[in-house]
């Protein structure tokens, strides 16, 4: 509680300033005023250390259940798009080499470059399709 001002001043004969002193409301929340629990009645205390900890864990779990999927889903779609682009670039590089080997008549290298082109192009297209599937779900 606040202290009341003295009834007289030592300096002058002026009356003391009028102020209304109101007691602070009793807050029974350990979150806002931990010292209020000690002065409150034992039966009126509504927060215990274990209750606060369980509430904090529950709120944290709800936060992660709502926020993390909203972050992971676009990140996973973006990852698949980036990987798809890289695979398509490798497929294009192997395709250019395949054309070069075809013009020079090197059949064995042409076959390997064609297989590598097909595999890389397939992985690239499949990664883009997965990214689309993830973003639509």
Secondary structure, DSSP 8 states (H G I E B T S, - for coil): ------SS-SS-S----------------TTT-THHHHHS-GGG----HHHHHHHHHHHHHHHHHHHHHHHHHHHHHHHHHHHHHHHHHHHHHHHHHHHHHHHHT-HHHHHHHHHHHHHHHHHHHHHHHHHHHHHH-
